[in-house]
């Protein structure tokens, strides 16, 4: 019998398994896919993600997959391009964007090195129960073929937004909102992109960032109401959007697309209750958000740490299980809900509010304040040190503008 079975060996599940194994728990990590393998998801890691990977001793391994550190950013919402370089703090970069095969492999190898048992190509078919408590899984190994039953004190669903475990236990949803955007993306060679670039236009958003093997990821978002039209002519819609950005006609014509277009279209927004008798949820299984702010992976890593702490506390007797898991849900919600609501508003693909535009206009002539703005926005310095009335007022006044 295992202390924990983790279903899903991608970023949330592999990180959870690694942390539990490092704490001395007996962990089985399963995934239906053959690993390593890529998946068509966004993969820019920002905010608290790079610092957490550094603390776990994994950031250098990710960079060693021929994935560059992202230390600069440009954003343009139709007003002007606002940018800053040297966006590092204590050697930790603003972001990193490894392809999912490379990222997940680093995390899986760390979990196995810590002592977790890995079974990939393993499909979970059902769950075992005692009264109202989940006690294990029934699954089939693709190589062996036979069904097996494995038992555990806790089964963790890290199996994505369409989580089979969440469906089985009927985990309640809350703060739910329907899909706002659809995304299409690909990878380009010979498209110089030293840092992350964000372009917002009414009804459109474009992200670019450098990734493995000297490729640049180009992600374009559209309102979900345009899905049928975009799907009928993906390349046409993507290129038309890019050509409308300053200087992009020349940039795109000098490149070659290295891969096909991928799509992400069913992107509901919700939180789920992330625990119950014998089960817990982490990553997209517990909280799924529109990709606009690229919060998926960094939040999955954070929630893996929060859940692992709760599991270790409950298994060691440091806290009663109900108290430990309720604390996990509270901590997750306190950390994610402010960004959740901002992200949902941004995903409507409308214009920036006037106060944001006035601040951006004032920052245009102040490179020092612009760097602080990006660092604070990314949480690399305490946000309140920049986003306070006194500082914002001084920036706007110094630019000759009049604050509201």
Beta strands, then each sheet from edge to edge (+ up, - down):
strand 1: 2-7
strand 2: 27-30
strand 3: 69-70
strand 4: 73-76
strand 5: 81-84
strand 6: 88-89
strand 7: 92-93
strand 8: 95-96
strand 9: 117-119
strand 10: 122-130
strand 11: 133-141
strand 12: 147-157
strand 13: 173-177
strand 14: 181-189
strand 15: 196-201
strand 16: 204-210
strand 17: 216-223
strand 18: 256-257
strand 19: 262-264
strand 20: 269-272
strand 21: 275-276
strand 22: 279-281
strand 23: 287-288
sheet 1: 9+ 2+ 1+ 12+ 11- 10+
sheet 2: 9+ 2+ 1+ 12+ 22+ 21-
sheet 3: 3+ 8-
sheet 4: 5+ 4- 15- 16+ 17- 14+ 18-
sheet 5: 5+ 4- 15- 16+ 17- 14+ 19-
sheet 6: 6+ 7-
sheet 7: 13+ 20- 23+
end
